[in-house]
Amino acid sequence: MDLIINPESKRNFEIRSKFVAYLRRYLDSIGFMEVETPVLSPIAGGANARPFITHHNTLDIDMYMRIATELHLKRLIVGGMERVYEVGRIFRNEGMDTKHNPEFTTCELYQAYTNLDGMMDILEAILSGAAKEILGTYQIQWLGKDIDLTPSWKRVTMADAVKEVTGADFMAIEGDAEAAVALAKSVGVDMDGVDKTWGNALYETFDQKVEETLVQPTFITMYPVEVSPLAKRSPSDPYLTERYEMFVCGCEMGNAFTELNDPMDQYERFKAQVEKRANGDDEAEMMDEDYVMALEYGLPPTGGLGFGIDRCAMMLCGTDSIRDVILFPTMKPLDMPKKADKAEAAPAEVKKEEVIDFSKVEIEPLFADQVDFDTFSKSDFRAVKIKACEAVKKSKKLLQFVLDDGTGEDRIILSGIHEYYEPEELVGKTAIAIVNLPPRKMMGIDSCGMLISAVHHENGEEKLHLLMVDPHIPAGAKLY
């Protein structure tokens, strides 16, 4: 119906189609070959992401829907196909927001005997050339900003960008983890839940303080080793890698490396990722010994680039939601009326009372210290309506809530409960929050209050339930 009644919606998909056609035509013209790689794989690799898992009945093995095409494409470079690309569907079992859909389309390309500079030239040519051909101009508007895609985009190292925006000079203390963490915190960076290394401190400072300031097309280069498991180390600096990400309006538009081709280095980085996975990071990469073996045969000096078709289409269309450029975006199913009718027509079933076994529950000991009533009464507990909820970028635990607290102004609260809830299942619920706590920065975002959850342990595992109450309770109702 949207396509029938909304000409702007149809225009978006025409622009998307023209962009993909331009992309293929451009890559073909400079000697690239389009290929296809497996969607199902026994290993989920090539990115830090949570995969979808399925089962192959004939082989009787679990398989993963691909989270990237990278490792298969680089095998083709080893096999002598020196310029390859794939426009393909990717699947990541993660949260949804205006810039992320679990099923999306990427273009990944790899070229032998080039490097990071070559990959910057290609991405710049694709996006600026597409804008000029499809829209007739390099000047576009996106997310409320005027963008100039005229070629010769800014190129700056991550450390220099951080210094330019925050004044923090990480290169002056390179390798000193303790000093770097202190420096990051001194400019307001939240380092909770992050390994305390020099590279992570630099990256978190960029992520929380600098990324959102990058409005015009900008290549950020020289990423820390800790956050770049597949990129080649810089020959001039062992703490950094030859990697870039390109940003427009604070959004990452492309990710590229001079590819790591040292099998021993790659094996050690896979081991580090496996250790993270063993410690509960289900987005860390798996060990791929077959890929390491391919590197042992010899991967020539190679440049690689990946970028999202959907996000590029968003920019060219000037839309602020990924759903506007995907014909059939992932949506939560609605209950069909027929099902309801059948349920009403069916004989009423006698529901058995659920028996809840609390025998294995462990709770924290009650506090021995008592709090006087006056102190307790200063805590302002209110009912809040969850208007919106999304995963916090770069965080595996945090959800960002937009809440109606009855004042008429939205309240933002962050809570580390993503392990227990997906964002979309909480929208519309009524919860309880303390609303008079001072703002606390989490991942660079002010969290103004605290949502109340119930926590216990069962069989040695922590269980959490967000306290949700009767929806008839209005926003702002005070708890006594």
GILINUR-V204428 format. One record per residue. N is the residue number from 0. RES is the residue in one small letter. SS is DSSP state (2 for helix, 1 for strand, 0 for the rest). PHI is phi as a letter, one per 30 degrees, with the letter a starting at -180 (* if undefined). OMEGA is omega in whole degrees, -180 to 180 (none if undefined). Layout:
# GILINUR-V204428
n=N res=RES ss=SS phi=PHI omega=OMEGA
n=N res=RES ss=SS phi=PHI omega=OMEGA
This chain:
# GILINUR-V204428
n=0 res=m ss=0 phi=* omega=-179
n=1 res=d ss=2 phi=e omega=180
n=2 res=l ss=2 phi=d omega=-178
n=3 res=i ss=2 phi=d omega=-171
n=4 res=i ss=2 phi=c omega=-175
n=5 res=n ss=0 phi=b omega=-180
n=6 res=p ss=2 phi=e omega=-180
n=7 res=e ss=2 phi=d omega=179
n=8 res=s ss=2 phi=d omega=178
n=9 res=k ss=2 phi=d omega=178
n=10 res=r ss=2 phi=e omega=180
n=11 res=n ss=2 phi=e omega=-176
n=12 res=f ss=2 phi=d omega=172
n=13 res=e ss=2 phi=d omega=178
n=14 res=i ss=2 phi=d omega=179
n=15 res=r ss=2 phi=e omega=-179
n=16 res=s ss=2 phi=d omega=179
n=17 res=k ss=2 phi=d omega=179
n=18 res=f ss=2 phi=d omega=180
n=19 res=v ss=2 phi=d omega=178
n=20 res=a ss=2 phi=d omega=178
n=21 res=y ss=2 phi=d omega=180
n=22 res=l ss=2 phi=e omega=-179
n=23 res=r ss=2 phi=d omega=-178
n=24 res=r ss=2 phi=d omega=-180
n=25 res=y ss=2 phi=d omega=-178
n=26 res=l ss=2 phi=d omega=176
n=27 res=d ss=2 phi=d omega=-175
n=28 res=s ss=2 phi=d omega=179
n=29 res=i ss=0 phi=c omega=169
n=30 res=g ss=0 phi=j omega=178
n=31 res=f ss=0 phi=d omega=177
n=32 res=m ss=1 phi=c omega=177
n=33 res=e ss=1 phi=d omega=-179
n=34 res=v ss=0 phi=b omega=176
n=35 res=e ss=0 phi=b omega=-180
n=36 res=t ss=0 phi=b omega=-173
n=37 res=p ss=0 phi=d omega=172
n=38 res=v ss=0 phi=d omega=178
n=39 res=l ss=1 phi=c omega=-178
n=40 res=s ss=1 phi=b omega=176
n=41 res=p ss=0 phi=d omega=179
n=42 res=i ss=0 phi=b omega=175
n=43 res=a ss=0 phi=c omega=-176
n=44 res=g ss=0 phi=b omega=178
n=45 res=g ss=0 phi=j omega=180
n=46 res=a ss=0 phi=a omega=172
n=47 res=n ss=0 phi=c omega=-177
n=48 res=a ss=0 phi=a omega=177
n=49 res=r ss=0 phi=d omega=-175
n=50 res=p ss=0 phi=d omega=165
n=51 res=f ss=0 phi=d omega=-178
n=52 res=i ss=1 phi=c omega=175
n=53 res=t ss=1 phi=b omega=-177
n=54 res=h ss=1 phi=b omega=177
n=55 res=h ss=1 phi=c omega=-173
n=56 res=n ss=0 phi=d omega=-177
n=57 res=t ss=0 phi=d omega=180
n=58 res=l ss=0 phi=d omega=-179
n=59 res=d ss=0 phi=h omega=176
n=60 res=i ss=1 phi=b omega=172
n=61 res=d ss=1 phi=d omega=177
n=62 res=m ss=1 phi=b omega=-178
n=63 res=y ss=1 phi=c omega=170
n=64 res=m ss=1 phi=d omega=-167
n=65 res=r ss=0 phi=d omega=175
n=66 res=i ss=0 phi=c omega=176
n=67 res=a ss=0 phi=a omega=177
n=68 res=t ss=0 phi=c omega=-168
n=69 res=e ss=2 phi=e omega=-169
n=70 res=l ss=2 phi=d omega=177
n=71 res=h ss=2 phi=d omega=-180
n=72 res=l ss=2 phi=d omega=179
n=73 res=k ss=2 phi=d omega=172
n=74 res=r ss=2 phi=d omega=179
n=75 res=l ss=2 phi=d omega=175
n=76 res=i ss=2 phi=d omega=176
n=77 res=v ss=2 phi=e omega=-178
n=78 res=g ss=0 phi=d omega=175
n=79 res=g ss=0 phi=j omega=176
n=80 res=m ss=0 phi=d omega=-163
n=81 res=e ss=0 phi=d omega=177
n=82 res=r ss=1 phi=b omega=-177
n=83 res=v ss=1 phi=b omega=173
n=84 res=y ss=1 phi=b omega=177
n=85 res=e ss=1 phi=b omega=169
n=86 res=v ss=1 phi=c omega=-171
n=87 res=g ss=1 phi=b omega=-179
n=88 res=r ss=1 phi=d omega=179
n=89 res=i ss=1 phi=b omega=-176
n=90 res=f ss=1 phi=b omega=179
n=91 res=r ss=0 phi=b omega=-173
n=92 res=n ss=0 phi=d omega=-174
n=93 res=e ss=0 phi=b omega=-177
n=94 res=g ss=0 phi=d omega=179
n=95 res=m ss=0 phi=c omega=172
n=96 res=d ss=1 phi=a omega=-174
n=97 res=t ss=0 phi=d omega=-179
n=98 res=k ss=0 phi=c omega=-177
n=99 res=h ss=1 phi=b omega=173
n=100 res=n ss=0 phi=b omega=-176
n=101 res=p ss=0 phi=e omega=178
n=102 res=e ss=1 phi=c omega=-176
n=103 res=f ss=1 phi=b omega=-174
n=104 res=t ss=1 phi=c omega=176
n=105 res=t ss=1 phi=b omega=165
n=106 res=c ss=1 phi=c omega=172
n=107 res=e ss=1 phi=c omega=180
n=108 res=l ss=1 phi=b omega=-177
n=109 res=y ss=1 phi=b omega=-178
n=110 res=q ss=1 phi=b omega=177
n=111 res=a ss=1 phi=d omega=174
n=112 res=y ss=0 phi=i omega=169
n=113 res=t ss=0 phi=b omega=-176
n=114 res=n ss=0 phi=b omega=-176
n=115 res=l ss=2 phi=e omega=-179
n=116 res=d ss=2 phi=d omega=178
n=117 res=g ss=2 phi=d omega=179
n=118 res=m ss=2 phi=d omega=176
n=119 res=m ss=2 phi=d omega=-180
n=120 res=d ss=2 phi=d omega=-177
n=121 res=i ss=2 phi=d omega=-178
n=122 res=l ss=2 phi=d omega=178
n=123 res=e ss=2 phi=d omega=-180
n=124 res=a ss=2 phi=d omega=-179
n=125 res=i ss=2 phi=d omega=-173
n=126 res=l ss=2 phi=d omega=180
n=127 res=s ss=2 phi=d omega=180
n=128 res=g ss=2 phi=d omega=179
n=129 res=a ss=2 phi=d omega=179
n=130 res=a ss=2 phi=d omega=-178
n=131 res=k ss=2 phi=d omega=-178
n=132 res=e ss=2 phi=d omega=-173
n=133 res=i ss=2 phi=d omega=-176
n=134 res=l ss=2 phi=c omega=179
n=135 res=g ss=0 phi=i omega=-178
n=136 res=t ss=0 phi=a omega=172
n=137 res=y ss=0 phi=d omega=-176
n=138 res=q ss=1 phi=c omega=-179
n=139 res=i ss=1 phi=b omega=173
n=140 res=q ss=1 phi=c omega=179
n=141 res=w ss=1 phi=a omega=179
n=142 res=l ss=0 phi=h omega=177
n=143 res=g ss=0 phi=i omega=-178
n=144 res=k ss=1 phi=b omega=172
n=145 res=d ss=1 phi=d omega=-175
n=146 res=i ss=1 phi=c omega=178
n=147 res=d ss=1 phi=c omega=-178
n=148 res=l ss=0 phi=c omega=178
n=149 res=t ss=0 phi=e omega=-177
n=150 res=p ss=0 phi=e omega=-173
n=151 res=s ss=0 phi=i omega=-180
n=152 res=w ss=0 phi=d omega=-179
n=153 res=k ss=1 phi=d omega=177
n=154 res=r ss=1 phi=b omega=-175
n=155 res=v ss=1 phi=b omega=179
n=156 res=t ss=1 phi=d omega=180
n=157 res=m ss=2 phi=d omega=-178
n=158 res=a ss=2 phi=d omega=179
n=159 res=d ss=2 phi=d omega=179
n=160 res=a ss=2 phi=d omega=178
n=161 res=v ss=2 phi=d omega=-180
n=162 res=k ss=2 phi=d omega=-179
n=163 res=e ss=2 phi=d omega=-175
n=164 res=v ss=2 phi=d omega=-173
n=165 res=t ss=2 phi=c omega=-174
n=166 res=g ss=0 phi=i omega=-178
n=167 res=a ss=0 phi=d omega=-177
n=168 res=d ss=0 phi=c omega=-178
n=169 res=f ss=2 phi=d omega=-179
n=170 res=m ss=2 phi=d omega=178
n=171 res=a ss=2 phi=d omega=180
n=172 res=i ss=2 phi=b omega=-175
n=173 res=e ss=0 phi=e omega=178
n=174 res=g ss=0 phi=i omega=-179
n=175 res=d ss=0 phi=c omega=-174
n=176 res=a ss=2 phi=d omega=-177
n=177 res=e ss=2 phi=d omega=180
n=178 res=a ss=2 phi=d omega=-179
n=179 res=a ss=2 phi=d omega=178
n=180 res=v ss=2 phi=d omega=178
n=181 res=a ss=2 phi=d omega=179
n=182 res=l ss=2 phi=d omega=179
n=183 res=a ss=2 phi=d omega=-180
n=184 res=k ss=2 phi=d omega=-178
n=185 res=s ss=2 phi=d omega=178
n=186 res=v ss=0 phi=c omega=173
n=187 res=g ss=0 phi=i omega=-179
n=188 res=v ss=0 phi=d omega=177
n=189 res=d ss=0 phi=d omega=-179
n=190 res=m ss=0 phi=c omega=179
n=191 res=d ss=0 phi=d omega=177
n=192 res=g ss=0 phi=i omega=-179
n=193 res=v ss=0 phi=c omega=176
n=194 res=d ss=0 phi=e omega=-174
n=195 res=k ss=0 phi=d omega=177
n=196 res=t ss=0 phi=b omega=178
n=197 res=w ss=2 phi=e omega=-178
n=198 res=g ss=2 phi=d omega=179
n=199 res=n ss=2 phi=d omega=178
n=200 res=a ss=2 phi=d omega=177
n=201 res=l ss=2 phi=d omega=-176
n=202 res=y ss=2 phi=d omega=-179
n=203 res=e ss=2 phi=d omega=178
n=204 res=t ss=2 phi=d omega=176
n=205 res=f ss=2 phi=d omega=-174
n=206 res=d ss=2 phi=d omega=-174
n=207 res=q ss=2 phi=d omega=-172
n=208 res=k ss=2 phi=c omega=-170
n=209 res=v ss=2 phi=c omega=-171
n=210 res=e ss=2 phi=e omega=-176
n=211 res=e ss=2 phi=d omega=-180
n=212 res=t ss=2 phi=d omega=-174
n=213 res=l ss=0 phi=d omega=-176
n=214 res=v ss=0 phi=d omega=179
n=215 res=q ss=0 phi=d omega=-178
n=216 res=p ss=0 phi=e omega=-176
n=217 res=t ss=1 phi=b omega=173
n=218 res=f ss=1 phi=c omega=174
n=219 res=i ss=1 phi=c omega=-173
n=220 res=t ss=1 phi=c omega=174
n=221 res=m ss=1 phi=i omega=179
n=222 res=y ss=1 phi=d omega=177
n=223 res=p ss=1 phi=d omega=180
n=224 res=v ss=2 phi=e omega=-174
n=225 res=e ss=2 phi=e omega=-176
n=226 res=v ss=2 phi=c omega=-176
n=227 res=s ss=0 phi=b omega=-172
n=228 res=p ss=0 phi=d omega=-177
n=229 res=l ss=0 phi=c omega=-177
n=230 res=a ss=1 phi=c omega=-179
n=231 res=k ss=0 phi=d omega=175
n=232 res=r ss=1 phi=d omega=175
n=233 res=s ss=1 phi=d omega=179
n=234 res=p ss=0 phi=d omega=-178
n=235 res=s ss=0 phi=c omega=-178
n=236 res=d ss=1 phi=a omega=-175
n=237 res=p ss=1 phi=d omega=179
n=238 res=y ss=1 phi=d omega=-174
n=239 res=l ss=1 phi=b omega=179
n=240 res=t ss=1 phi=b omega=176
n=241 res=e ss=1 phi=d omega=-176
n=242 res=r ss=1 phi=b omega=170
n=243 res=y ss=1 phi=b omega=163
n=244 res=e ss=1 phi=b omega=179
n=245 res=m ss=1 phi=c omega=-176
n=246 res=f ss=1 phi=b omega=170
n=247 res=v ss=1 phi=b omega=-180
n=248 res=c ss=0 phi=h omega=180
n=249 res=g ss=0 phi=i omega=-179
n=250 res=c ss=1 phi=c omega=176
n=251 res=e ss=1 phi=d omega=-175
n=252 res=m ss=1 phi=c omega=-179
n=253 res=g ss=1 phi=a omega=-177
n=254 res=n ss=1 phi=b omega=-174
n=255 res=a ss=1 phi=b omega=180
n=256 res=f ss=1 phi=b omega=148
n=257 res=t ss=1 phi=d omega=-166
n=258 res=e ss=1 phi=d omega=175
n=259 res=l ss=0 phi=d omega=-180
n=260 res=n ss=0 phi=b omega=175
n=261 res=d ss=0 phi=c omega=-175
n=262 res=p ss=2 phi=d omega=-179
n=263 res=m ss=2 phi=d omega=177
n=264 res=d ss=2 phi=d omega=179
n=265 res=q ss=2 phi=d omega=180
n=266 res=y ss=2 phi=d omega=-179
n=267 res=e ss=2 phi=d omega=179
n=268 res=r ss=2 phi=d omega=173
n=269 res=f ss=2 phi=d omega=179
n=270 res=k ss=2 phi=d omega=178
n=271 res=a ss=2 phi=d omega=178
n=272 res=q ss=2 phi=d omega=178
n=273 res=v ss=2 phi=d omega=178
n=274 res=e ss=2 phi=d omega=176
n=275 res=k ss=2 phi=d omega=-180
n=276 res=r ss=2 phi=d omega=178
n=277 res=a ss=2 phi=d omega=180
n=278 res=n ss=0 phi=c omega=173
n=279 res=g ss=0 phi=j omega=179
n=280 res=d ss=0 phi=d omega=-176
n=281 res=d ss=0 phi=d omega=174
n=282 res=e ss=0 phi=c omega=179
n=283 res=a ss=0 phi=d omega=-177
n=284 res=e ss=0 phi=d omega=176
n=285 res=m ss=0 phi=c omega=174
n=286 res=m ss=0 phi=d omega=178
n=287 res=d ss=0 phi=b omega=-177
n=288 res=e ss=2 phi=d omega=178
n=289 res=d ss=2 phi=d omega=178
n=290 res=y ss=2 phi=d omega=177
n=291 res=v ss=2 phi=e omega=178
n=292 res=m ss=2 phi=d omega=177
n=293 res=a ss=2 phi=d omega=178
n=294 res=l ss=2 phi=d omega=179
n=295 res=e ss=2 phi=d omega=176
n=296 res=y ss=2 phi=d omega=174
n=297 res=g ss=2 phi=k omega=171
n=298 res=l ss=0 phi=c omega=180
n=299 res=p ss=0 phi=d omega=174
n=300 res=p ss=0 phi=e omega=-169
n=301 res=t ss=1 phi=b omega=170
n=302 res=g ss=1 phi=c omega=179
n=303 res=g ss=1 phi=b omega=-177
n=304 res=l ss=1 phi=b omega=173
n=305 res=g ss=1 phi=b omega=177
n=306 res=f ss=1 phi=a omega=-177
n=307 res=g ss=1 phi=d omega=177
n=308 res=i ss=2 phi=d omega=-175
n=309 res=d ss=2 phi=d omega=-178
n=310 res=r ss=2 phi=d omega=175
n=311 res=c ss=2 phi=d omega=178
n=312 res=a ss=2 phi=d omega=176
n=313 res=m ss=2 phi=e omega=-178
n=314 res=m ss=2 phi=d omega=-178
n=315 res=l ss=2 phi=d omega=179
n=316 res=c ss=2 phi=d omega=-178
n=317 res=g ss=0 phi=i omega=-179
n=318 res=t ss=0 phi=c omega=-176
n=319 res=d ss=0 phi=c omega=-180
n=320 res=s ss=0 phi=b omega=180
n=321 res=i ss=2 phi=d omega=-180
n=322 res=r ss=2 phi=d omega=-179
n=323 res=d ss=2 phi=d omega=-178
n=324 res=v ss=2 phi=b omega=174
n=325 res=i ss=0 phi=c omega=-175
n=326 res=l ss=0 phi=d omega=-179
n=327 res=f ss=0 phi=b omega=-179
n=328 res=p ss=0 phi=d omega=178
n=329 res=t ss=0 phi=d omega=-179
n=330 res=m ss=0 phi=b omega=176
n=331 res=k ss=0 phi=d omega=-177
n=332 res=p ss=0 phi=d omega=174
n=333 res=l ss=0 phi=c omega=176
n=334 res=d ss=0 phi=d omega=-179
n=335 res=m ss=0 phi=d omega=-180
n=336 res=p ss=2 phi=e omega=-179
n=337 res=k ss=2 phi=d omega=179
n=338 res=k ss=2 phi=d omega=180
n=339 res=a ss=2 phi=d omega=179
n=340 res=d ss=2 phi=e omega=180
n=341 res=k ss=2 phi=d omega=-179
n=342 res=a ss=2 phi=d omega=180
n=343 res=e ss=2 phi=d omega=-177
n=344 res=a ss=2 phi=d omega=-177
n=345 res=a ss=0 phi=d omega=177
n=346 res=p ss=0 phi=e omega=-180
n=347 res=a ss=0 phi=d omega=179
n=348 res=e ss=0 phi=d omega=175
n=349 res=v ss=0 phi=d omega=-178
n=350 res=k ss=0 phi=d omega=176
n=351 res=k ss=0 phi=d omega=179
n=352 res=e ss=0 phi=d omega=-179
n=353 res=e ss=0 phi=d omega=177
n=354 res=v ss=0 phi=c omega=-178
n=355 res=i ss=0 phi=c omega=-178
n=356 res=d ss=0 phi=c omega=178
n=357 res=f ss=0 phi=c omega=-172
n=358 res=s ss=0 phi=d omega=-178
n=359 res=k ss=0 phi=c omega=-178
n=360 res=v ss=1 phi=d omega=174
n=361 res=e ss=1 phi=c omega=178
n=362 res=i ss=0 phi=c omega=177
n=363 res=e ss=0 phi=d omega=177
n=364 res=p ss=0 phi=e omega=176
n=365 res=l ss=0 phi=d omega=179
n=366 res=f ss=0 phi=d omega=176
n=367 res=a ss=0 phi=d omega=-179
n=368 res=d ss=0 phi=d omega=179
n=369 res=q ss=0 phi=c omega=178
n=370 res=v ss=0 phi=c omega=-180
n=371 res=d ss=0 phi=d omega=-173
n=372 res=f ss=2 phi=d omega=-179
n=373 res=d ss=2 phi=d omega=178
n=374 res=t ss=2 phi=d omega=-180
n=375 res=f ss=2 phi=d omega=-174
n=376 res=s ss=2 phi=d omega=178
n=377 res=k ss=0 phi=d omega=177
n=378 res=s ss=0 phi=d omega=-174
n=379 res=d ss=0 phi=c omega=178
n=380 res=f ss=1 phi=c omega=-179
n=381 res=r ss=1 phi=b omega=169
n=382 res=a ss=1 phi=d omega=-180
n=383 res=v ss=1 phi=b omega=176
n=384 res=k ss=1 phi=c omega=-179
n=385 res=i ss=1 phi=d omega=-178
n=386 res=k ss=1 phi=d omega=-179
n=387 res=a ss=1 phi=a omega=-180
n=388 res=c ss=1 phi=a omega=178
n=389 res=e ss=1 phi=b omega=177
n=390 res=a ss=1 phi=d omega=177
n=391 res=v ss=0 phi=d omega=-178
n=392 res=k ss=0 phi=e omega=177
n=393 res=k ss=0 phi=i omega=179
n=394 res=s ss=0 phi=c omega=179
n=395 res=k ss=0 phi=c omega=-173
n=396 res=k ss=0 phi=c omega=-168
n=397 res=l ss=0 phi=d omega=168
n=398 res=l ss=1 phi=c omega=177
n=399 res=q ss=1 phi=c omega=-178
n=400 res=f ss=1 phi=c omega=167
n=401 res=v ss=1 phi=c omega=-169
n=402 res=l ss=1 phi=c omega=170
n=403 res=d ss=1 phi=c omega=-180
n=404 res=d ss=0 phi=c omega=177
n=405 res=g ss=0 phi=j omega=-177
n=406 res=t ss=0 phi=d omega=-176
n=407 res=g ss=0 phi=j omega=177
n=408 res=e ss=0 phi=c omega=-180
n=409 res=d ss=1 phi=d omega=176
n=410 res=r ss=1 phi=c omega=178
n=411 res=i ss=1 phi=c omega=174
n=412 res=i ss=1 phi=b omega=175
n=413 res=l ss=1 phi=c omega=-179
n=414 res=s ss=1 phi=b omega=-176
n=415 res=g ss=0 phi=d omega=-175
n=416 res=i ss=0 phi=b omega=-177
n=417 res=h ss=0 phi=d omega=178
n=418 res=e ss=0 phi=d omega=-174
n=419 res=y ss=0 phi=c omega=-177
n=420 res=y ss=0 phi=b omega=168
n=421 res=e ss=0 phi=c omega=-173
n=422 res=p ss=2 phi=e omega=-172
n=423 res=e ss=2 phi=d omega=-178
n=424 res=e ss=2 phi=d omega=-178
n=425 res=l ss=0 phi=c omega=-179
n=426 res=v ss=0 phi=d omega=-180
n=427 res=g ss=0 phi=j omega=-179
n=428 res=k ss=0 phi=d omega=175
n=429 res=t ss=1 phi=c omega=-176
n=430 res=a ss=1 phi=b omega=179
n=431 res=i ss=1 phi=c omega=-179
n=432 res=a ss=1 phi=b omega=167
n=433 res=i ss=1 phi=d omega=-170
n=434 res=v ss=0 phi=c omega=-179
n=435 res=n ss=0 phi=c omega=172
n=436 res=l ss=0 phi=d omega=177
n=437 res=p ss=0 phi=d omega=179
n=438 res=p ss=0 phi=e omega=179
n=439 res=r ss=1 phi=b omega=-179
n=440 res=k ss=1 phi=d omega=175
n=441 res=m ss=1 phi=b omega=-176
n=442 res=m ss=0 phi=h omega=177
n=443 res=g ss=0 phi=i omega=-178
n=444 res=i ss=1 phi=c omega=177
n=445 res=d ss=1 phi=d omega=175
n=446 res=s ss=1 phi=c omega=-171
n=447 res=c ss=0 phi=c omega=179
n=448 res=g ss=0 phi=k omega=-179
n=449 res=m ss=1 phi=b omega=172
n=450 res=l ss=1 phi=d omega=-175
n=451 res=i ss=0 phi=c omega=177
n=452 res=s ss=1 phi=b omega=175
n=453 res=a ss=1 phi=c omega=-175
n=454 res=v ss=1 phi=b omega=172
n=455 res=h ss=1 phi=b omega=176
n=456 res=h ss=1 phi=c omega=-180
n=457 res=e ss=1 phi=b omega=-176
n=458 res=n ss=0 phi=h omega=178
n=459 res=g ss=0 phi=i omega=-178
n=460 res=e ss=1 phi=c omega=179
n=461 res=e ss=1 phi=d omega=176
n=462 res=k ss=1 phi=c omega=-179
n=463 res=l ss=1 phi=b omega=174
n=464 res=h ss=1 phi=b omega=173
n=465 res=l ss=1 phi=d omega=-178
n=466 res=l ss=0 phi=d omega=179
n=467 res=m ss=1 phi=c omega=-171
n=468 res=v ss=0 phi=b omega=-177
n=469 res=d ss=0 phi=e omega=-179
n=470 res=p ss=0 phi=d omega=177
n=471 res=h ss=0 phi=d omega=178
n=472 res=i ss=0 phi=d omega=-176
n=473 res=p ss=0 phi=d omega=176
n=474 res=a ss=0 phi=d omega=178
n=475 res=g ss=0 phi=j omega=178
n=476 res=a ss=0 phi=e omega=-175
n=477 res=k ss=1 phi=d omega=178
n=478 res=l ss=0 phi=c omega=178
n=479 res=y ss=0 phi=b omega=none
